[in-house]
Amino acid sequence: MVDHQLLQMLRSVTIPAAMVESRKFVDYLTKHAEADTHSGTAQEGLQYLNDVLGLMIASQLEVLNALGEVDEQLRNAGQRLKALEGR
């Protein structure tokens, strides 16, 4: 049975264009949620899990990288503000 609430959440998620891996992960989940696929064999089930884990890891690394960039930008902005206050 298709989980329509999950599908709605997946379809409405906003992902920045630069976050390609996150988009691939959400697209993969959406495709499988829409198809309501259930693995017929243990091998297919393992392949699905491997695919999901690979996409999830790539997506999470992308998020961590983005957070690192935001942190660096905020630190630089803070240093510039401190320098301006010292003038």
Steps between C-alpha positions, in 0.01 A plus 500: 500500500630845407553735795348821363613709796861393444468573129366848570790571737756374247346703219486821703853494642711796388858415411750763384615443141860452608406202719496245219550193719212597726277543194602153374415351841155661514429410137593136569275486806215664308533258209485198730219643712293570187561153361431340838776254422562207724797280429415161362825336610752542777758610241269776370435611857874521570556694178226748596655547845846547348362760260317686776802495732734624227268787411438584865872511580573723198212727597614526861857579397364773276299644792803488730709678238233770461484547877878534510484770235228686691704476821807639324303788348347588838841497669643726227204738534548505879868585462418782258243640746752487784751682284245769419415542869869553578528798268 
